[in-house]
Amino acid sequence: MEGNHRAARCTKRSRSTFTKIVSIALSVSLALFGASALFGCAPKSSNSAQPSYHAGTYTGTGTGNGGDIVVEVTFSDHAIESIDIVSQSETPTIAAGALEDLPKRVVETQSLGLDAVSGATMSSMGFMNAVADAVQKAGGNVTSLKKTGASETSKEAQELSADVVVVGAGGAGMSSAIRLEELGKSVILVEKTYRLGGSISVSGGNQVVQGSKLQAEAGVTDDSAASMVEDFQKNGEGLCVPELIDLYANNVGPTTDWVNEYCGVEYNMKGGLHDLAEYSHNRELAYEGGGAGATESLRKAVADSGATVLTDVHANSLIVEDGAVRGLKATGNDGTPYTLHASDVILATGGYGHSDEWLSDELKTTSLYYGLSSSTGDGLTMATAEGVDAATLMLDYAKRYPNGVEVSKGRAKSTIDGNILVWPMSTILVNPEGKRVVNEKASNHTILEAELEQTGSMLYLLMDQENFDTWSTKLKDTGFNEKAVEGYLEANGTSTPIFAHADSLEELAGIVGMDPATLRATVDKYNASVEAGSDEEFGRSGKYLEHKIGDGPYYLVEQKPRYATTMGGLVVNTSLQVQNTKGQTIQGLYAAGEVVGGVMGSNSPSGANNGWALTSGKLAAEAIANS
């Protein structure tokens, strides 16, 4: 059956071939990110003075999204000969293309005046700063190099037509495009970054699979949509939009089976369903290869589908004719204007976690961001523009986790995968005063609430050596670079992020400013609970209360609130049609994924966002095809 599906998908429409229009990869003006001083965007300078360097190889350092980027740059007397990236801790699914392309471009152009790679802006900035650092050490003129090498832009207008334009190529956008083409609709898929993927590509790689064949195969057959709705309403503080959470719960199972059987996304059945506090039934599975693995399968399915794909193209505004949305105005990162005509548009533009315009002050000041720099609320901006007038809700909410590590100012990486491994061992959470304040196996939401009440909105993981050795094996999976972690350990609590360690609890407490007696008492009390088989204070139980905290060395690793997914967005009906501020349906405009508001209330549980993206994308496509 799967082979038949694939054959049908790949051959059904010879009229539509997969075309990938990619503009110059180094794009997006850094003025949007306050970085115009770093990358010169003026036309190439007429100054023909030959650069001069002290020949040799020099090391340079810059700060990217995930920490330091270290490069070795080799110079002749008058040229940059080669650039090698020695170490970096950027997220591979975001930065890999940029960090592969930029060294070649700098050498080719002999310039630091290049635009950043869209979707990898912070990584691009960090790399270019590192090269500039090396140039300065080699006696070169950084200012002069920033004024050269900007690309000429193309201005030839492009006008294209399809049945549907899908804006945004994350999980929701890819799902929509694949399903629309499967149902016989022609599609133009528009993505402002240089590759398809969006948030699913950098996610933890887990998905709710309630009601699917896979859930039954993994041993759970008594789950239900009603149970899922109840769990989600509890987790989301009763704020889930009832008709949308019902829609999700009743369709995520069939969507999972379609994603698996038709799109080719594999799930880790050997790892089994996850046991999570948020759920009354085990209903989460991991993707094989994590979020990156799922994304590669979805990219291939898009390529096979026949959809026209435009990358490095930024959506600007919706085309409205007689009150209905009939297409999109967009601009390529090389300056090319696009007019895209369609009967319907699906906004799958993601969230607004990296937007000054849409993000609340409270989120900006209390939590670390770990999502995509491209999550700037573009769908909200276009849909709420005058003449479209879409309604929004719950814009003050974001999905926050309690397990962030601040790898650069205001930016986080997650330790969630390692945490899951060590909760059945003897790892505990302590506050900056050295006290336990929460059951470590409570829901993320419960732990977050406790964390936000602590000094500096912070907790620490307390681990003995055995726990740390196990925990640290998962750091690579969440984007930590081995050399960066070595640096954190070497700093030993003297700078952020805090990875403090010592042979004794008393010495460890002193490093981070805790009272040694308090930390010792906390450990002794926890170990006594293990002996008694009962955690009277916080209720940790079962397999999570079987092992004592052992002998040193001991480690304290910071845990701070982090967010990527925003919970607010556009108001839609059960056909995913966007509603205006008067409660009326905006004809021709649909939304899917994170840009939709209120589905999961104030706080999405684990694996829910990927499931919603794929489910809502598929449902929006079906609503259009059946209209």
N, C-alpha and C positions, 0 to 999 in steps of 0.2 A: 504493500500500500504506500509506504513512504517513497519508494522508488517511482511509483506512478505519479504521486504528487509532485515530486521534483521534476520529472520529465515534463509534466503539464506546465509547471511554472516556468521552466526554462525555454519552452518552444511555443507557447500558446500565442504569442503575438510578435511576428517577425517585424511588424511596422515599428516596434519600439526597441531600440538598442540602448544598451547601457552606455551612457556617455558621462564621463567625469570631467567637468570643466573646472580646472584648478588654476587660479591666478597665481601670480608670483607668491611663493610661500611666505615670504617675509612681509607682513602686512600690518594691519590695524594700527592706526596712529597712537603712539604712547601718550599723546596728550590726554586721552581718555583716562589714563591712569596716573597722570601727574608726572610723566617721565620724559617729557619732550626735551628736557635738558640733556638726557643721555643719548637719545638717538636723533641725529640731525635729519630733518625731513625736507630741507631745502634742495633745490636743484644742484647738480654737481658744481662744485666751485671752479671758478676759472683760474684759481691759483695753481700754477703748474709746478711750483717748487717741489723738488724731489725730497721725499722724507729721508730722515737720517736716524740710524739706530746704532747702538753698540752691539755688534754681532754676538750672538750667543743664544742660549735658552734661558728664559726667565719664567718664574712662577707667578701667577696672578690669582687673586681670590675675589669673588663677588657673592652676594647673597641672593639665592633664588627662592622659589616657593617653599622648598623643603629644607633649606639650610645653605651652607656654603657650597659653591661651585668652584673647584680649583682646576686651573688650566696650566699647561706648560706651552709657552709660545716661543718658537725658534725664529730668530731674525738674522737676515744678512745685513750688510751695511745700509741697504736702502729698501728692504722689503720684509714683510711678514711671510716667512717661508712655510710654516706649518703650525697647527694648533692641535694639541692633544688635551682631552678632558681627563684629568687625573682622578678626580673624585667628584661625586654629586649625589644628592639624595632626592632628586625630583621624582614625581610619580611617573612611572614609565608610560602609562597609557596616555598621559597628557604631554609629556615633554620629549619623548623619544625622537619624534620627527624633527622637532626644533633643534635639539642638541646634535642631531646627525647633520642637519643642513647648515646651521649657522657657521661652524668652523670653515666649511668649504666656501661659503659666501664671503666671509671676511677675507680669506686668502685670495679669492678671485677678484674682489673689488678693491682690496687694500684699503678698506674703509671701516669705520665704526659708525657710519651714518646710515645704518640699515634699520628698517622698521622691524618690530617684533613679529614673531610668528603668532598669528591669531589663535587664541585658545591656549597659548603657552607664554603669555606676556611676562609673567614674573620670572619664569625660567629663562626667557630670552634676555631680560634685563640683567639677571644674575650672571649669565654667560658673558654678555658684553661688558659689564663692569669688571669681570675677571680679566678679560683681554685688555681692557683699558689700563688696569693695574699693572699688567705685564709690560704694556707699551711704555708706561711712565718709567718703570724700572729700567727699561732698555734705552731710555733717553729720548724716546719719541715724543711727538707733539700730539697729545690726545685731542686737543681742541680742533686742530686742523683735520685730523682723521674723521671727526664727527661731522665735518662739513662736506664730506665727499661721499659719493657713491649712492645717493638716493636714486631709486629707479624712476624712469619715465613712466607715466601712466597712460593707459589706453582709454579713449573716450568714445569708441564706436558703440552706439546703443544696440542692445539686443532685445528683441521682442519675441517671446515664446508663448505657446498655448498648450494647455492640457485640461483634462477633466477636473483635476484637483491639484492645488498647490499645497504641499505640506511644509511648514516652516519649523525647522529644528530637527536634527537627526540623532537624537538620543533614543532611548528605548521606545518612547511613545511614537516619535516620528518614524523610526524604522519600522515598527510594528504596523503603523498606519499605511506606509508606502507598500510594504510587502502584501498586506491584505487587500488593499485597493487594486493592485495589479493582478492579484489572484482572482479578484471578482470582475476583472475586465475593464477597469478604469485606468486611463493614462494619468501619470503622476510626474510632477516636478518636485523633487525634494531639495530644499534649500537649507544649507548649513553655513553659518558664518565663520566657523573655524576651518582648519585645514583637513580635518578628517571626521568621519562619522563616529559617534560614540556617546557623547554627552555624559550625564551623571552615572549611568549604569556601568560605564567603562571604568570608573574609579570607585565604584561602590565596593562594599564588603563581599559582594557576589552571592547574596542570599535572596530567596524569594518565597513568599507565601504561596503554597500550592494546594490549598484547601479545595476538596472536591475533585481533584485530578486523579487520573489513573496512577500516577506516580505516588501519590500519598497512600492510596490503597495498597500498591505494590510494596511500599515501605512498612506496611503493617497497621495503618490507621484507617479504619472503615466506618467509624462511628462519629466522625466530625460532621458539621453541618454549616450551612450559610447562616442560620440563626445563631449558632454558637459563636461564629466568627464576628457577626455584628455585635453581639453582646460584649465580647472581649475588646473590640475596637472602641465601642462607646465608653467602656470603663477606662481604657487607656487614654482616650482622647477627651476625658472629662465631660462626656455627654454632649460634646459639641459637633460630632460628626453629622453632616447633612444626611438625614435618614434615607432619602431616596437614592443618594449616591453611594452610601456604604452598602445598602441593599444591592444595588447594581453591581458593585465590586464583588461582594461575597457570592453572588449567584453566577458570576461569569469568570472568576479567576481560574476555576478548575478546567473548564473547556479551553480557556486561553493557554494555560500551561501545557495541555496536551498538544495544542496546535503549535506552540513555540517549539516544543520538543520534536514532534513528528514532521512538521512542515518546514519550520525554519532551521532545524538541525541543531538547536541548542541542547547540549547534554547536561544532565544533572548528576550530582555525586551521590549515587545510590549506595555506594559502599559506606560513605560517611553517615548515611541515614538521616532521618528527621531530627531536628534540633529540639532539645528540651529547654523551653524558655518560660520565664515567669509570666510573660505577658499573655500567654495562651493557655487555655484550658485543655486543648488538644495539641499534639505535636503536628505542626502544619508548615514548617519551614524547611526547605532544602537549599543546599549550596549548588552553584553552577560548577561544572568541571572547569578548572582553570580560573575560577572566580569571575568577577565582573569582566575582566579582560577577555576571558575565554568565551563568555556569552556574547560579548560585543563582536568578536571576530566571526562567530557564526551568523550573527544578525547582519553584519556587513556583507558577508558572502550571499546571504539570502536577498539582500537589497540588490546586489550586483546581478544576481540571477533573475530577479523579478522583471527587469526591463524598465524600471523607473529611470528618468533622467535626473541626474544628481549634480547639483551646483554647490561646490564647496568654496570657501573663502568669499562668500557672497552674503552681504548683510542686508536683512529685510529692513526697509525704512517705513513704509506705510501701506495700509490696505487700500485697494481700489474699490470705491463704493459707487454703484450705479442704481439709481431709483431706490435707495434705501437698502440694497442688498450688496454684500461683499462679492466682488467678482474678480479678485486677483490681488496682485502684490506689486509694489514698486520696491526695487532693491538696487544695491550698488556693490559691484565686485571690489575686492580690496586693491585691485589695480586701477580703480576709478571707472570701470565700465558700468554704465547704467543699464538696468534690466527692467523691462515691463513684462510681467507674467500674468497672462489671462487664464481664468479658470471659472467654472461654475461654482466651485466651493473651495474654501481655504480651511485647513486644519492648523491651528496654532499649537505646536508642540515645543515651545521655546524654553521650557524649563522654568526655574525659579528666579528669585531676585536676591539671593544671598550675597551677591557681590555688587549690589546697587546702592549708592548713596540716596538715590531718589526714593526708592520703595522700602528700604530696610528701616526698621524702627530704631530709635536711639538706644533703647534698652538692649537690643540684640547686639548693636555695634559695640557697646561698652562692657558687656558682661560675659561675652562668649567669644571663642576663637573660631575662625572660619576655616573649613578644610575642603570646601567644594571648588568648583570650577570658576576661574576668573571670567568666563563667558556667561555666567548666570547673572545677567544684569537687568532682568525684567523686561526684555524687549517686547514680549507678547502683551504684557500689561500696558506698556506705553502705546503700542499701536491700537489695541482694542479700546482703550479709554479715550482715544483722540476724538476731537470734535467731529461729529458726523457719524461716528461709530457708537460712541457713548456706552460701552459695555459696563456692566455692574461688577463690583468686586466685593469680597468679604474676607475677614479674618487675616488682614495683612500684618498684624502684630505678632503672629505666631511662627515659630520655626521648630523643626525637629531637632532637639538638643540631646546629645549623649554626654555622659559624665567621664569619658575616658580619653580626653585629648591631651597631647603633649605639645607644648608651644615650641615648635622647631624654628620659627622666625617670628618677628613681631606681629602679633595678631593672627598668626596662621598655625594650624594644628595638623598633626598626624594622629592616627588612631592606634590604640593598643588593644582594641576589642578582641581580636583573634587570640592574642596571647592570654588575655584575661580569662577567656572561656576555658583555656587549658588548665589554668592554675587554681580556679575556684574549687575543683574537687581535691586539690592538694591542701596547702595550708596558708595560702595568701590571704591577707586581710586588708581592709581599708582603714586608715587612721587619718584623723584631721591634723592640722598643723600644730596642735597641742599634744598630739600623741595618743588620742583617744579614739576608740571605735564609736561610730555614730549610726551605723546602718547594717542591716543584713546584706552581706556582699552578694547573695543570690536573689535579692529582690529585683524587681523590674528596673530597667534603666531609668524609667521615669521617677521611681521612688528614690533611687540612688542620686539622681540629679537634684531632686528637691532637697535632699540632705546636704549635698555638696554646695549648693547655692547659699546655704545658711552658714557655711564655715568661713573662717578668716581667709580673705582673698578668694572666696568661692573655689576652694581647692581641697582635694584629698590626696593622700599618698597610698600607693601600693606598697605594702610591707612584705618582703619576700626573703626567705633564707636562700642559700646558694642553690639547692636543688630546684626550688621553685623558679628562681631567676634563670637558671640554665634552660628550663623548659619554656618559660615565658618568652625568652629572647629569641627562640627559634622562629617565632611568628612575626618578628618585627619587619623582616624583608617583605612579607606578604602585604603589609600595610604601608609600604613605601619608604621604610627607613633604610638608609645606607649604612653598611657595616662600619665604614671609617667614621661616619658622623657619630654613630653610637659610641665608638671608641673615644671620640672627642668628648662626648657628654660624660662618660665615665671618668675620663682623665680630669675634667673640670671638677668632678666630685662635689656637686652642690653649690659651687661658687657662682654659677650663672645658669640662666634658663637655656634649655630645659634641665630640671633637676633629676639627675641619676646619681644619687648619693649612695655611698657604700662604706662599710667599716667592718672590722672583725667583731666588734661587740655592739650591743644595742645602745649602751651608754655613749660610746664614741659616735655612733650614727646619729643619735639624738642631738649631740652637740654640733654636728656639721650643719644641720638645718634649723637650729635654734629651738628644739623641743626640750622639755624637761626630761632628763634621763629617767628619773624615777617613775614618771607617768607612763612613758613608753614601756619600761620594764613591767610595770603593773598590768598594762594592757595585754602584753604577750602572755604573762603568767595566767591571767584570768581566762584568756582564750584557750590556752592549753589545758586548763582545769575543766573547761567546758567540754573539750574533746574527751578527756578522761571520764567525765560524768555522762557523756552521750547526750547532753542537752545544753543548748545555748539559751539560757533563761533571759538574757538581756535583749537579744535581737532575733532569735528564732532560726538561726542557721541550723540545718538539720540534714539527716540522711547521709548520702555520700559526700556531702560538702562539710561534714564535721567528723571526719575519720582520722585526720592526720594532724599531729602537733607541729607547731613552728619549731624547726630544728636548730642546730648549732650554726654559728656564723661561718663565713661572713654574711652580713645582712645588707639589704638594699631598700632604699626608699625612692620610688619613681612618681613624679607628679602626675596628677589626674585633674584636668580642668574641663569645664563645659566646652563642647564643640558643636558646631552646627554646619550643615550644608543645605539640607532640604528645607525650603520654606513651605508653610502650611496654608497660607492664604493664596488668593488668586481670583480668577474669573468665575462668575456665577454661570452655571450651565444647567440644562435640563437633563433628563435621563437619556436623551439621544445625543448628548454632548454638544448640543447647540448653545452658543453663547447668548446670554440674556442681556438686554440693555437696562439702563437705570429706571425705566418705566415698567420693568417686568415683562417686556416683550421679547420674542425671539428675533435675533439678528439673522436674517436670511443669508445663507451661504457661508456662515462663520461657525466653525466648530473648534473645540479645544480638547486637548488630551494631555495626560501626565501632570507634572508638577505645577503647570500654569493654571490648573483648575483648583479652585479654592474650597476648603472645608470638608473634603472627603473624609479625612481621618481626624477631624477635630483639631485639638491643640497639640497632638503629639502622635506621630506614627510609630507603631511597633516594628520590631525587627523584620526585615524582609518584605515589608509592606509597600515601600515606594517602587521597587522594581516591579512587583506584581501589578500595582496600579498603572504604571507607565505602559506596560505591555497590554494589559487588559483594556484600558481606556483607548489606547491607540487602535487596537483591533475593533472595538465597538464603534468608534467614530467612523472608521472606514466602512463598516457594515451599515451604519445609519445612512451614510451618503449613497452607498450602492443600492440600498433598498428604498430610497426616497423617490 
